[in-house]
Structure formats: structure tokens, C-alpha cells
Amino acid sequence: MAASFVSARRILLPLLLLLVRPHALSRVFTRPRPTNIAKSRTNYRHTPGWHPRHATPPLRGAKIEYLCEKCGARFPKTFGRCLRCGEWDTCREKRTEPPRRRGRAVSGVSGQVGVGWDRGVVELVGLGEAVENLRGAEERMVIGDKELDRVFGGGIVKGGITLLGGDPGIGKSTLALQLLKMIASTIATTRDRSKVVYICGEETVEQVAGRAARLIGVDPRSSPEGMARKKVPENCLLTRETEVNAICDLMASERPAFVIIDSIQTVYDGSLSHSPGSLVQVRECAAKIADTAKAYGVSAIIIGHVTKGGEVAGPRMLEHLVDTVLYLEGERLIQHRVLRAVKNRFGSTADVAILEMTESGLRGVSDPSALLTSGGEDFKSPREGTAMCVVMEGSRPLIAEIQALAEDAAYIPDKGVSVRRVALGVDYQRMSVILAVLSRRAKVKFSRMDCWVSVVGGLKLSDAPSVDLAMAVALSSSRTSRPISPSTCFCAEVGLGGELRALPQMDRRLREAARFGFSRCICAKGSPNSKSKQSRKVEGMEVISVCRIEEALRISLLPSPQAKDLKNKKSRSKGDLEEEYTGNGPDDVDLVDL
């Protein structure tokens, strides 16, 4: 009875309402639909008969995101603190345009219909056809300096982007100005009217002109009028403009063959609110310059500052945008520099350029081995703590002189012995490993000794394994006061067990050592051009192969003058001499008799 009453009520009440107030139901079913959810919630939430299903989704409009001014990170909402760099109050609201409508695009080669952006026809090129069209496409501008051409892979590629980094005052601007003059001279000889442009963002045009006058040897005050124009090609141009859109317009209108930007940290985009040098400015400006240069076939070199860690300042993406990354290394108080390629899409990263800083700028060194050795008459006599080795800097063998010094550590009251270890030009961790191997395997103790290891010339050696044996022999020589023959060089890697391992490219190392005047080379067993039991002559050099670090020390270390005097006078026993030279008693290696 109750159920039938409820059912009758549900049917009769709407009919009764329709008879009494027909306009009430018409407002419910004929109400206009809301345009968005926000409007529906404000206007129709309290309307009788309203339901959320009547609301329509919001229209696709501008996208709102928050951009960090410090690191450039993007977030969908603000958190007060950047989640990437940890800085507070650096996220600013940014509205982006709505995405373009997607349409149907027809391939220009296959004729197939696909989905793509409304940017025109998508063109597909076959790989084989692209390889055929590659003939003559990779044009290179020869610099004219053998060292620089080597590190660039034979010259600067047309449309290639190069990033040049280095410490402040190392000579980046000097090298860039020399490159500008060399390339302008090369272009002038080919009767090409293309221009080369130097964008000086850190200096004024007058300051750059003053450096150029010093490099070409012209004194503006005393030199005859017109002398500078004769030495500098007419197609060398300077500009102070640092706005990225103006620079891109310059490359599009003038079509220069070569552009140098010094530096990317001074270039800015006026449409961005960030200050010049920030991560966002560096990233956006570098991307625009790279796109414009590749579009018009302009070769560009971008100079970048470096951080305390030695990396180029700015986002890591900056190194991915460019084709070549070069680092100019060296010390400001030392005359030579090393130009090293970290990334090169058009050449090998194994080549380096050895340059020397002179009054007329950076010049290539024809014989780097002579520059990295002390030379003189003292070089021909046996010396303590000095060993020679052959390292590979890229694809070039170089003679490096390793000097070591071991001295008793100072005693500090209430603290005991304070040991100091210094490594200059070699890896510090590698030096610690060699000291541990000598103490454990060769019984040459350094636990209470201050140790210094340095590379003559200030060069930072990247081929760390090639220095192991020379470093071990130099440290042992300084510890035992026994000299090393000046006609011996060392080429082997030292393992933790005291074994010696062979190095690659031994043929080139031996030829370089023989050219430099060495008559004997101690290397690991199994190296090319060496016998397993006895030594033999190879190209005027005696190659001796050994297996253990102890055997290498016996062969390389000469008897000291003090040991000879003590032996002749017979004032001490053999055990006393061993204890004096090795510091550990009878268990040490017998270095005196050998």
C-alpha cells in the first residue's frame, strides 16, 4: 500500500506542476548551458534543478607555468622555493600561447598523409641520397696554423658552432682575435668578399683595437698612417652590439663567413626579464645564435666563462647546442697553453694544440717536448728525483719530465708528525696509489715523509697511467738519494700489486724517445718491440721489459756517491746501509748493491 502510494506520488506531482505552473519546467529543461566551469559554479550552482553534468569543460587558452629566474626550471605551480636550485622567491608566473591546431601534412617524398603541426609540408630525405649530396658540402676554412688546424680537425667547418672556454686571463680573447685575422687573411687570398665579424661584448671597440695593434706590432702613435690597414684585412669588422635579435639580423643580412662572440654571458634577449648572464639568458641567446648561424651557413665561435670547477658557466645544455667544445688550459704565469677539444662533431677529440704565449700572441710550438723539459747541461748528468716519461696528449707523443722530492715531515708538539703531499700537473689520487705501492711492494717507506711531485713546464697531464713508473722511480730516487740515468725514460703503468702493465701506442712513444736522444727505455713486459727475457736494440734504443716495480727500481736507480764512499771505507755493514736508504731494515729491497 505504501509503495504504491509513493509511485503514484512520483507520477502525479510532475503532472500537477505542469498544469499549475508550466513555465517552471521549461526553465529547467531549456536553460542555456554555461560556458565554463568557473562561471557555472558562480551563476548556476544555486539554481533549482542545476547539476554538474550541465557544465562544459573549460576552453583551451593560455597555459600558465612558473619559471625560476635563477636556474630556469619550469613548474606547473609555485611552491615558494625552487625545487631544483633551492632558492626562495625566484619563480615568476609566465603565460604561454595555446598550442597550434594539429592538421594533416603530406610528405614531400613519399606522398603519405600523416599528422603534424601546421608548419608546411614535411620533407623527408633518404639516407643514401643525403650521403651522395654530402660531396663538397662539408667546407672547411683553413686557419693557417698547424696546431689550430689539428685541434679543429683540419679547419673550421662552414656553419659549425664552437664553444671556447678557459680561466680568466688565460688568453681566450687573444686567441679569438688571432683566429679572426687568420681567417680573414685566408678569405682575402681566395678573393672572397665575405666578412668576418668580432662582437666585443666585454670590451669597447677601442680596447679591442689596442690589443690588435699589439698583436700585429703597430704603434698608433709612431707608425706611419695606413700601416695598420695594410696588415689587417679590410673584411675584419667589429661591433659592440650585444642584443641577440640584432646579432641574428646581422647574420641574416650581411651573411658573414665567420663570427666571434665575446662573450655569451654579455649577450641578452630584450624580451626576457632576466639579467644578462643568467642561465635563462645564456640558454635562449645561445639557441637563437646557433639556429641562425646554421640556417645561413655562418661559422661562429662563442666564448664562455668558466666556473670554479673549470666548466663553462651556464646550463649544461649549452655544450649540447654547439658542435665543438674547446678548453684553453694553462697557468697565467707560464708561457705555454694547451688547447684541448672536449667535443668535436667534425673531428677527433684526441688531438690537442700546444701554444706558446709571446708578445705577438699565441703561436704554435713545433717541438713541445723541448718546451716541457728543463734542458741545459744539468739535463745530461744524473739527477736525484727526476725521471723522464713519454705521454700521449691526444694523438701526439710528448716527453714529460717528472720531478719528485721526499723530505722528513715536521714534528708538531701534541700533534705528532704532520705529513704533507702535493701533486702539481699529475693526479693527486694517482700519487697516493704510487706511494702506497712503493711502501707495500717495494719496501720504500713514505709514512713519515713529505712528498712533492711536479711536472716541468706546468703542463697538466691527461694521460695519467703513462706517468706511473716515472713517478715511482722519481719518488724512490729522492727517498734513497740515488740518481737516475739521464738517458733512460720510463713507459709503464703500475698496478696495486706492484706489477707493470703495458701502455698503448708504444711504437710512437719509442720513436719520440729516440728522436729526443734517449738510449734506453724501461717498459712493461708484453709491450711492442720488447723481448720477454732480454733487451734488444730498436731504432737505436735499448728496450728493457720488466714485470715488477722492484725490478724496475733495481735497473733504473744508480748507486749514490755516499753509498760508494761508505762501501769503500767499510765503515758500515750492508744491513746498516739498507736501513739508511729504505728505512725498514732487512726486509727492504737491496738497492745498495745494485
C-alpha positions in Angstrom: 0.0 0.0 0.0 2.8 2.5 1.0 4.9 1.5 -2.1 2.0 2.1 -4.5 1.3 5.5 -2.9 4.9 6.6 -3.4 4.9 5.5 -7.0 1.6 7.4 -7.7 3.1 10.5 -6.0 6.1 10.5 -8.3 3.9 10.4 -11.3 1.1 12.7 -10.3 3.2 15.6 -8.8 5.0 16.5 -12.0 1.8 16.4 -13.9 0.1 18.6 -11.3 3.1 21.0 -11.5 2.8 21.1 -15.3 -0.9 22.0 -15.1 -0.4 24.7 -12.5 2.9 26.3 -13.5 4.0 25.1 -16.9 6.8 27.8 -17.2 8.7 26.2 -14.2 9.6 23.1 -16.0 10.5 25.0 -19.2 13.2 27.0 -17.3 14.7 23.7 -16.1 15.0 21.9 -19.4 15.6 24.9 -21.7 18.2 26.7 -19.6 21.3 27.8 -21.6 24.5 25.8 -21.0 27.3 27.5 -19.1 30.5 28.5 -21.0 32.9 27.2 -18.4 33.1 25.5 -15.0 34.0 28.6 -13.1 31.0 30.5 -14.5 28.7 27.6 -13.9 29.7 27.4 -10.3 29.1 31.1 -9.6 25.8 31.5 -11.6 24.1 28.2 -11.6 25.2 26.4 -8.5 22.2 27.6 -6.6 19.8 27.4 -9.5 17.0 24.9 -8.9 17.5 21.8 -11.0 21.2 22.5 -11.7 23.5 19.5 -12.0 27.3 19.4 -12.7 26.7 17.4 -15.8 25.3 20.5 -17.4 28.7 22.3 -17.1 31.0 22.2 -20.1 34.8 21.8 -19.8 37.0 25.0 -19.8 38.2 26.3 -23.2 41.8 25.7 -24.1 43.5 29.0 -23.5 46.9 30.3 -22.4 49.0 27.9 -20.3 50.3 29.2 -17.0 53.6 28.0 -15.6 56.2 29.3 -13.2 59.7 29.9 -14.3 62.7 30.1 -11.9 64.8 33.2 -12.6 67.9 31.5 -11.1 68.1 28.2 -12.8 65.4 28.3 -15.5 63.4 25.4 -14.1 59.7 25.3 -15.0 56.8 24.2 -12.7 53.1 24.0 -13.1 52.5 25.8 -9.8 54.6 27.9 -7.4 55.9 26.4 -4.2 57.7 29.5 -2.9 61.0 27.7 -3.3 62.6 26.3 -6.5 62.7 22.5 -6.2 65.9 22.4 -8.4 68.2 25.1 -7.1 66.7 25.6 -3.7 66.4 29.4 -4.0 63.4 31.2 -2.4 61.1 33.6 -4.2 62.6 33.1 -7.6 59.7 31.6 -9.5 57.7 34.0 -11.7 54.4 33.4 -13.5 54.7 33.0 -17.2 51.8 32.6 -19.7 52.5 30.7 -22.9 50.4 30.7 -26.1 47.9 27.9 -26.7 49.2 25.1 -28.8 48.6 25.3 -32.5 45.9 23.2 -34.1 47.0 19.9 -35.4 46.4 19.2 -39.0 47.2 16.8 -41.8 50.6 17.1 -43.6 51.6 15.4 -46.7 55.2 14.1 -47.1 57.2 15.7 -49.9 58.9 12.4 -50.9 56.7 9.5 -50.1 53.3 11.3 -50.6 51.9 9.6 -47.5 49.5 11.5 -45.3 50.4 11.9 -41.6 49.7 14.0 -38.6 51.9 17.0 -38.0 52.0 20.6 -37.0 50.7 23.3 -39.3 54.2 24.4 -40.4 54.0 23.5 -44.0 55.0 20.3 -45.8 57.3 17.9 -44.0 60.2 16.9 -46.3 61.8 13.5 -45.9 65.2 12.7 -47.5 66.7 9.3 -48.0 69.9 8.5 -46.2 71.6 7.2 -49.3 70.7 10.4 -51.2 71.9 12.5 -48.3 75.3 10.7 -48.4 75.6 11.3 -52.1 74.8 15.0 -51.7 77.5 15.2 -49.0 80.3 15.6 -51.5 81.7 19.0 -51.1 79.1 20.0 -48.6 81.5 20.0 -45.6 83.5 23.0 -46.5 86.3 24.0 -44.1 88.1 27.2 -43.7 91.8 26.6 -43.2 93.1 28.7 -40.3 96.8 28.7 -41.4 98.3 27.4 -38.1 99.1 23.7 -38.0 98.4 23.4 -34.3 95.0 25.1 -34.5 94.0 23.3 -37.7 94.9 20.0 -36.0 92.6 20.6 -33.0 89.7 21.8 -35.2 90.1 18.6 -37.3 91.5 20.3 -40.4 89.8 23.6 -40.3 86.6 25.3 -39.2 83.5 23.8 -40.8 81.1 26.1 -42.6 78.1 26.6 -40.3 79.8 25.0 -37.3 79.4 26.4 -33.8 82.4 26.3 -31.4 82.3 27.0 -27.7 85.7 28.2 -26.3 86.2 28.2 -22.5 89.0 28.9 -20.2 90.1 30.6 -17.0 90.1 34.4 -16.7 93.2 35.9 -18.3 94.3 32.7 -19.9 94.2 34.2 -23.4 90.7 33.4 -24.9 90.2 36.9 -26.3 93.7 37.0 -27.7 93.2 33.6 -29.4 89.9 34.7 -30.8 91.3 37.9 -32.3 94.1 35.9 -33.9 91.6 33.5 -35.4 89.7 36.4 -36.8 92.8 37.8 -38.5 93.9 34.4 -39.8 90.6 33.5 -41.3 90.1 37.0 -42.8 93.5 36.6 -44.5 92.6 33.2 -45.8 89.3 34.5 -47.2 91.1 37.5 -48.8 93.5 35.2 -50.6 90.6 33.4 -52.2 89.2 36.7 -53.5 86.0 36.2 -51.5 84.2 39.3 -50.3 82.8 37.6 -47.2 83.1 39.4 -43.9 84.3 38.3 -40.5 82.8 40.0 -37.5 84.0 40.3 -33.9 81.3 41.0 -31.4 83.1 42.6 -28.4 80.6 42.5 -25.5 83.1 42.7 -22.7 85.3 45.5 -24.2 84.9 48.6 -26.2 86.0 48.8 -29.8 88.9 51.0 -28.8 90.2 48.3 -26.3 90.0 45.6 -28.9 91.8 47.8 -31.4 94.5 48.4 -28.9 95.0 44.6 -28.4 95.1 44.1 -32.1 97.7 46.8 -32.5 100.0 44.9 -30.0 99.4 41.6 -31.8 100.3 43.0 -35.3 103.2 45.1 -34.0 101.8 48.5 -34.9 102.2 51.6 -32.6 99.4 54.0 -33.5 101.5 57.0 -32.3 104.7 56.4 -34.1 103.7 54.1 -37.1 103.0 55.7 -40.5 99.4 56.4 -41.4 97.8 53.4 -43.1 100.2 50.8 -41.7 97.5 49.1 -39.7 95.2 48.9 -42.8 97.9 47.1 -44.7 98.5 44.4 -42.0 94.8 43.9 -41.2 92.4 42.7 -44.0 89.5 45.0 -44.8 86.9 42.4 -44.2 87.6 42.4 -40.4 84.8 44.2 -38.7 84.0 45.0 -35.1 80.7 45.7 -33.3 79.6 46.5 -29.8 76.0 45.2 -30.3 75.0 42.6 -27.7 71.3 42.2 -28.3 70.7 38.7 -29.6 67.9 39.7 -32.1 70.2 42.4 -33.6 73.0 39.9 -33.9 70.8 37.4 -35.6 69.5 40.1 -38.0 73.2 41.0 -38.7 74.0 37.4 -39.7 70.9 37.2 -41.8 71.5 40.4 -43.7 75.3 40.6 -44.0 75.9 36.8 -44.3 79.4 36.9 -42.8 81.6 33.9 -43.2 82.8 33.9 -39.6 81.5 35.4 -36.3 83.2 35.6 -32.9 81.0 36.4 -29.8 83.0 37.5 -26.8 81.3 36.5 -24.6 77.9 34.7 -24.4 77.4 36.0 -20.9 77.1 39.6 -22.2 74.5 38.8 -24.8 70.9 39.3 -23.8 67.4 39.0 -25.2 65.3 42.1 -24.6 62.0 40.1 -24.5 63.2 38.3 -21.3 63.2 40.0 -17.9 66.3 38.2 -16.7 69.6 39.9 -16.4 72.4 39.2 -18.9 74.5 36.2 -17.9 71.7 34.4 -16.1 71.0 30.8 -17.1 67.8 31.6 -18.9 69.5 34.4 -21.0 72.5 32.2 -21.8 70.4 29.3 -22.9 67.9 31.3 -25.0 70.6 33.5 -26.7 72.8 30.6 -27.5 69.9 28.7 -29.0 69.0 31.6 -31.2 72.5 32.2 -32.4 73.1 28.6 -33.2 69.8 28.3 -35.2 70.6 31.4 -37.1 74.2 30.5 -37.9 73.2 27.1 -39.1 70.4 28.5 -41.2 72.7 30.9 -43.1 75.9 28.9 -43.1 77.8 31.2 -40.7 80.7 29.7 -38.7 80.7 31.1 -35.1 82.9 30.8 -32.1 81.2 31.6 -28.8 83.5 32.4 -25.8 82.1 31.4 -22.4 83.2 32.0 -18.9 84.1 29.1 -16.6 83.1 28.2 -13.0 85.3 27.3 -10.1 85.1 23.7 -11.2 86.5 24.5 -14.6 83.3 24.0 -16.6 81.6 26.6 -18.8 79.3 28.8 -16.8 75.6 28.4 -17.8 73.3 25.4 -18.4 74.8 22.1 -19.4 72.6 22.3 -22.5 75.0 25.0 -23.8 77.6 22.3 -24.6 74.9 20.2 -26.4 73.9 23.1 -28.6 77.3 23.6 -30.2 79.3 21.3 -32.5 82.7 21.8 -30.9 83.8 22.5 -27.3 87.4 23.7 -26.7 89.1 24.5 -23.5 92.2 26.7 -23.2 94.3 25.3 -20.3 97.5 26.5 -18.6 98.8 28.9 -16.0 98.9 32.6 -16.5 102.5 32.8 -15.3 103.7 30.1 -17.6 104.3 30.8 -21.3 102.6 27.8 -22.9 99.0 26.9 -23.3 97.1 23.7 -24.2 94.0 23.9 -26.4 92.1 20.7 -25.8 89.0 19.5 -27.7 86.3 18.0 -25.3 83.7 17.6 -28.0 84.1 17.7 -31.8 81.4 16.6 -34.2 83.6 17.2 -37.2 86.9 15.8 -35.9 88.7 13.8 -33.2 88.9 14.8 -29.6 92.2 13.1 -29.3 94.2 16.0 -30.7 95.5 18.9 -28.7 97.3 22.1 -29.7 100.4 23.2 -27.8 100.6 27.0 -27.9 103.2 29.5 -26.6 102.3 33.0 -25.4 104.6 35.6 -27.0 104.5 39.3 -27.5 102.7 38.8 -30.8 100.1 36.5 -29.3 99.8 32.7 -29.2 102.0 30.7 -31.5 102.1 27.0 -32.2 105.0 25.1 -30.7 106.8 22.9 -33.3 108.7 20.8 -30.6 106.6 20.6 -27.5 108.9 18.0 -25.9 111.7 20.5 -25.7 109.4 23.0 -24.0 108.4 20.6 -21.3 111.9 19.6 -20.2 114.4 21.6 -18.2 117.3 21.1 -20.7 120.8 22.6 -20.2 124.0 20.9 -19.2 122.4 19.7 -16.0 120.0 17.7 -18.1 122.8 15.4 -19.3 124.1 14.4 -15.8 122.4 12.0 -13.4 120.0 13.7 -11.1 118.1 12.7 -8.0 114.3 12.7 -8.1 114.0 13.4 -11.8 112.6 10.9 -14.3 111.5 11.2 -17.9 108.5 9.6 -19.5 106.6 9.6 -22.8 102.9 10.6 -22.5 100.3 10.8 -25.2 98.5 14.1 -25.4 95.8 13.2 -27.8 97.5 11.5 -30.8 100.8 13.2 -30.2 103.6 11.7 -28.0 105.4 14.2 -25.7 108.4 13.9 -23.4 107.5 14.9 -19.9 109.9 15.5 -17.0 108.6 14.3 -13.6 110.3 15.8 -10.5 109.8 14.4 -7.0 111.0 15.4 -3.6 110.7 13.5 -0.4 111.7 15.0 2.9 111.2 14.2 6.6 108.0 15.5 7.9 107.9 18.2 10.6 107.1 17.2 14.1 104.4 19.3 15.8 104.2 19.0 19.6 100.9 17.4 20.9 100.0 16.5 17.3 102.8 14.3 16.2 104.1 14.2 12.6 102.2 16.3 10.1 102.6 14.7 6.6 102.1 16.9 3.5 101.6 15.6 0.0 101.5 18.0 -3.1 100.9 17.0 -6.7 101.3 19.6 -9.5 100.4 18.5 -13.0 99.6 14.9 -12.0 96.6 13.3 -10.4 96.8 13.5 -6.6 94.9 10.2 -6.2 97.3 8.6 -8.6 100.2 9.9 -6.5 98.7 8.4 -3.3 98.4 5.0 -5.0 102.0 5.0 -6.1 103.2 5.9 -2.6 101.1 3.0 -1.2 102.5 0.5 -3.8 106.1 1.6 -3.1 105.6 1.2 0.7 103.9 -2.1 0.5 105.6 -3.9 -2.5 109.0 -2.3 -2.9 109.5 -1.6 0.9 110.4 2.0 0.3 108.6 3.8 3.2 107.0 7.2 2.9 104.8 7.2 6.1 106.8 10.0 7.8 107.8 11.8 4.6 106.6 15.0 3.0 106.3 14.3 -0.8 106.0 16.7 -3.7 105.6 15.7 -7.3 105.6 18.2 -10.2 105.6 18.3 -14.0 108.2 20.6 -15.5 106.6 23.3 -17.6 103.3 23.4 -15.7 101.5 21.1 -18.0 98.6 19.1 -16.6 99.0 15.6 -18.0 95.8 13.9 -19.0 97.5 10.5 -19.8 97.7 9.5 -16.1 98.8 5.8 -16.5 101.9 6.8 -18.5 103.3 8.7 -15.5 103.1 5.9 -13.0 106.5 4.3 -13.5 108.3 7.6 -13.8 106.7 8.9 -10.7 107.5 5.8 -8.7 111.2 5.9 -9.8 111.5 9.7 -9.1 110.0 9.3 -5.6 112.3 6.3 -4.8 115.3 8.2 -6.1 114.5 11.2 -3.9 113.8 8.9 -0.9 117.0 6.9 -1.2 119.2 9.7 -2.5 120.2 7.7 -5.6 120.3 9.4 -9.0 118.7 8.3 -12.2 120.5 7.9 -15.6 119.5 10.9 -17.8 119.5 8.6 -20.9 116.6 6.4 -19.5 112.9 7.0 -20.0 110.0 5.1 -18.5 106.8 3.9 -20.1 104.6 1.6 -18.0 101.6 1.6 -15.7 101.9 0.4 -12.1 99.2 -1.8 -10.6 98.3 -2.2 -7.0 100.1 -5.5 -6.8 103.3 -3.9 -7.9 103.1 -5.4 -11.4 103.8 -3.3 -14.5 101.3 -3.0 -17.4 101.9 -2.2 -21.0 100.8 1.1 -22.5 99.2 1.6 -25.9 100.9 3.1 -28.9 104.4 2.1 -27.8 105.8 2.4 -31.3 105.1 6.1 -31.4 106.4 6.6 -27.8 109.7 4.8 -28.6 110.2 6.9 -31.8 109.7 10.1 -29.9 112.1 9.0 -27.1 114.7 8.0 -29.7 114.3 11.4 -31.5 114.8 13.2 -28.2 118.1 11.4 -27.6 117.2 8.6 -25.1 119.2 5.4 -25.5 117.3 3.2 -23.0 113.6 2.7 -22.2 112.2 0.7 -19.4 108.7 -0.6 -20.2 106.4 -3.5 -19.1 106.7 -7.0 -20.4 104.4 -7.6 -23.3 104.9 -4.1 -24.8 105.5 -3.9 -28.5 109.2 -4.1 -29.7 110.4 -5.7 -26.5 111.6 -9.1 -25.5 110.3 -11.0 -22.6 113.7 -12.0 -21.1 116.4 -9.8 -22.6 116.7 -6.3 -24.0 117.4 -5.6 -27.7 118.1 -2.6 -29.9 115.1 -0.9 -31.5 115.8 2.1 -33.7 118.9 3.0 -31.8 117.2 2.4 -28.4 117.6 -0.3 -25.9 114.1 -1.5 -24.8 114.1 -3.3 -21.4 110.9 -5.1 -20.3 110.3 -5.9 -16.7 107.4 -7.3 -14.8 107.6 -5.8 -11.3 108.2 -2.4 -9.8 111.1 -3.8 -7.6 112.9 -5.0 -10.8 112.4 -1.6 -12.4 113.9 0.2 -9.4 117.0 -2.1 -9.4 117.7 -1.3 -13.0 117.0 2.4 -13.0 118.5 3.7 -9.8 122.3 4.3 -9.8 124.5 3.9 -6.8 124.7 7.1 -4.8 128.1 8.8 -4.2 127.6 8.5 -0.4 127.0 4.7 -0.7 130.2 4.3 -2.7 132.2 6.2 -0.1 130.7 4.2 2.8 131.3 1.0 0.9 135.0 1.8 0.2 135.7 2.8 3.8 133.8 -0.2 5.1 132.5 1.9 8.0 129.1 0.4 8.0 127.6 -3.0 7.2 125.3 -3.9 4.4 122.3 -4.0 6.7 123.1 -0.5 8.0 123.2 0.9 4.5 119.9 -0.8 3.6 118.3 0.6 6.8 119.5 4.1 5.9 118.3 4.1 2.4 115.0 2.3 2.7 114.1 2.9 6.4 112.7 -0.5 7.2 115.7 -2.8 7.8 116.5 -6.2 6.3 113.1 -6.8 4.7 113.6 -3.9 2.3 114.7 -4.3 -1.3 118.5 -4.5 -1.7 119.0 -1.2 -3.6 122.6 -0.6 -2.5 124.5 -3.5 -4.2 122.6 -2.9 -7.4 
